[in-house]
């Protein structure tokens, strides 16, 4: 007994058995199959950043040119809407990329773009296979070209988001470097001031104590001590500046 195939609808009773035998329970890669002039497209629905499994979208072209689709009905129109859904999703991500300002926002956009880009590549490849199988179908040519445009737009959007992320990170690093430089300059000015006034402060504290010494309490001695403190402070300040 053949295993039950869940991916192909049971109502598609006239689909060739050769196609049924080539389809398993899972969607697998996006691809096109042709048997007995019946064309089956196995595509993936638009993926999200956290989707672990691939949801199939099936499109069956019968020998007379009529189409059927699953899970959405509509046939060829459903296939066109499938591609339009990818284009609309890229438009949403493009708007999100334009308003992104922080690295976290750019990363969120990149997470959403990556699965859409992978799926769009498979979509283009499958429609190219279908185009080669049924060369006279103009609808397949137009859909193939639209899929190629979707894939290119997804690649360009991914590049723009990556450039935006890299620029944001570089800009933040530059701002941090400038902030560190300003802090270093401020710290240097404080060191110069401390070196300038520390000797004078020490001498003032020393000679203000009530002890007997060889220097008499005269104005000339006061100015002598002040000049000595200023000179020592200037020497220490010049040493600090020279070391920087």
C-alpha positions in Angstrom: 0.0 0.0 0.0 1.3 3.4 -0.9 1.8 5.8 1.9 -0.6 8.7 2.2 0.8 11.8 0.6 -0.3 14.8 2.5 1.2 17.6 0.5 -0.9 17.0 -2.7 -4.6 17.6 -2.2 -6.7 14.5 -2.4 -9.1 16.3 -4.8 -6.4 16.5 -7.4 -7.3 13.0 -8.7 -6.2 13.4 -12.3 -2.6 14.4 -11.5 -0.2 11.8 -12.9 0.9 9.0 -10.6 4.5 9.7 -11.7 4.3 13.1 -10.1 2.7 11.7 -6.9 5.5 9.2 -6.6 8.0 12.1 -6.6 6.4 14.1 -3.8 6.8 13.2 -0.2 5.2 14.3 3.0 7.3 17.5 3.3 7.6 20.4 0.8 11.3 19.9 0.2 13.1 22.4 -2.0 11.2 24.6 -4.4 11.0 22.9 -7.8 9.0 22.2 -10.9 7.9 18.7 -12.2 6.6 17.8 -15.6 5.0 14.4 -16.4 2.5 13.7 -19.2 2.3 17.4 -19.9 1.1 18.1 -16.4 3.3 20.7 -14.6 3.5 20.9 -10.8 5.1 23.8 -9.0 6.1 23.2 -5.4 6.8 26.5 -3.9 7.2 27.9 -0.3 5.0 30.4 1.3 6.6 33.6 2.6 8.8 32.6 5.5 9.1 34.5 8.8 12.4 34.9 10.7 11.4 32.3 13.3 9.8 29.7 11.0 11.4 26.3 11.5 9.5 24.5 8.7 8.6 25.3 5.2 5.0 25.7 4.3 4.2 24.4 0.8 2.2 26.3 -1.9 1.3 24.0 -4.9 0.4 25.1 -8.4 -0.7 22.6 -11.0 -0.9 23.4 -14.7 -2.9 20.9 -16.7 -2.3 20.0 -20.4 -5.1 22.3 -21.5 -3.5 25.3 -19.8 -5.8 25.6 -16.8 -4.3 26.0 -13.3 -5.2 24.8 -9.8 -3.6 25.9 -6.6 -3.4 24.9 -3.0 -3.8 26.0 -0.2 -5.2 29.2 -1.8 -7.6 28.7 -4.7 -7.5 30.7 -7.9 -5.1 28.9 -10.1 -2.9 31.2 -12.1 -4.2 34.2 -10.2 -3.1 32.6 -7.0 0.4 32.1 -8.4 0.5 35.8 -9.4 -0.7 36.7 -5.9 2.0 34.5 -4.4 4.7 36.5 -6.1 3.0 39.8 -5.3 3.1 38.7 -1.6 6.9 38.4 -1.8 7.1 41.9 -3.4 4.9 43.4 -0.7 6.9 41.8 2.0 10.1 43.3 0.6 8.4 46.7 0.5 7.6 46.4 4.2 11.2 45.4 5.0 12.5 48.3 2.8 10.5 50.8 4.8 11.8 49.2 8.0 15.4 49.5 6.7 14.9 53.2 5.9 13.7 54.1 9.4 16.2 52.0 11.2 18.6 54.0 13.4 20.2 51.6 15.8 22.2 48.4 15.4 19.4 46.4 17.0 16.9 47.8 14.5 19.2 46.9 11.5 19.7 43.4 13.0 16.0 42.9 13.2 15.6 43.8 9.5 18.4 41.5 8.6 16.8 38.6 10.4 13.6 39.1 8.4 15.3 39.6 5.1 17.5 36.5 5.1 14.8 33.8 4.9 12.9 35.9 2.3 16.0 36.1 0.2 16.6 32.3 0.4 13.0 31.6 -0.5 13.0 34.1 -3.4 16.1 32.3 -4.9 14.3 29.0 -4.8 11.2 30.6 -6.3 13.2 32.0 -9.2 14.9 28.7 -9.8 11.6 26.7 -9.8 9.9 29.1 -12.2 12.9 28.9 -14.5 12.5 25.1 -14.5 8.8 25.5 -15.3 9.7 27.9 -18.1 12.1 25.4 -19.6 9.5 22.6 -19.3 6.7 24.7 -21.0 8.3 27.0 -23.4 5.2 28.3 -25.1 3.5 29.6 -21.9 3.8 33.4 -21.8 2.5 33.6 -18.3 5.4 31.5 -17.1 7.8 33.8 -18.8 6.4 36.9 -17.1 6.2 35.1 -13.7 9.9 34.0 -14.1 11.0 37.5 -14.9 9.0 38.8 -11.9 10.7 36.2 -9.6 14.1 37.3 -10.9 13.2 40.9 -10.0 12.1 39.8 -6.5 15.3 38.0 -5.9 17.4 41.0 -7.0 15.4 43.3 -4.8 15.9 41.0 -1.9 19.7 40.9 -2.5 19.9 44.7 -2.8 17.9 45.2 0.4 20.1 42.8 2.3 23.2 44.7 1.2 21.6 48.0 2.2 20.8 46.7 5.6 24.3 45.3 6.1 25.8 48.6 5.0 23.5 50.5 7.4 24.5 48.2 10.2 28.2 48.6 9.5 27.9 52.4 9.3 25.9 52.5 12.6 28.5 50.4 14.4 31.4 52.5 13.0 29.6 55.7 13.9 29.0 54.5 17.5 32.7 53.5 17.8 33.8 56.9 16.5 31.5 58.6 19.0 32.9 56.5 21.9 36.5 57.3 20.7 35.7 61.0 20.7 34.2 60.8 24.2 37.2 58.9 25.5 39.5 61.6 24.0 37.5 64.4 25.6 37.7 62.6 29.0 41.5 62.2 28.5 41.9 65.9 27.7 39.9 66.8 30.8 42.0 64.5 33.0 45.2 66.1 31.6 44.0 69.6 32.5 43.2 68.5 36.0 46.7 66.9 36.3 48.3 70.2 35.1 46.4 72.2 37.6 47.2 69.8 40.4 50.9 69.9 39.5 50.8 73.7 39.5 49.2 74.3 42.8 50.3 71.3 44.8 53.8 72.6 45.8 52.4 76.0 46.7 49.7 74.4 48.8 52.2 72.2 50.5 54.6 75.1 51.3 51.7 77.2 52.5 50.5 74.5 54.9 54.1 73.8 56.1 55.0 77.5 56.9 51.6 78.2 58.4 52.2 75.9 61.4 53.1 77.5 64.7 56.7 76.4 65.0 60.0 78.2 65.4 62.2 78.3 62.4 65.2 80.1 60.9 62.9 82.3 58.8 61.5 85.4 60.4 57.9 86.5 59.9 58.7 89.2 57.3 57.0 90.1 54.0 60.1 89.4 52.1 60.1 85.8 53.4 56.5 85.4 52.5 57.1 86.4 48.9 60.2 84.2 48.8 58.2 81.1 49.8 55.4 82.1 47.3 57.9 82.4 44.4 59.5 79.1 45.3 56.1 77.4 45.3 55.1 78.9 42.0 58.4 77.9 40.4 58.3 74.3 41.7 54.6 74.1 40.5 55.6 75.4 37.0 58.4 72.9 36.8 56.0 70.0 37.8 53.4 71.2 35.3 56.0 71.3 32.5 57.0 67.8 33.4 53.4 66.6 33.2 52.9 68.4 29.8 56.2 67.0 28.5 55.2 63.4 29.5 51.9 63.8 27.7 
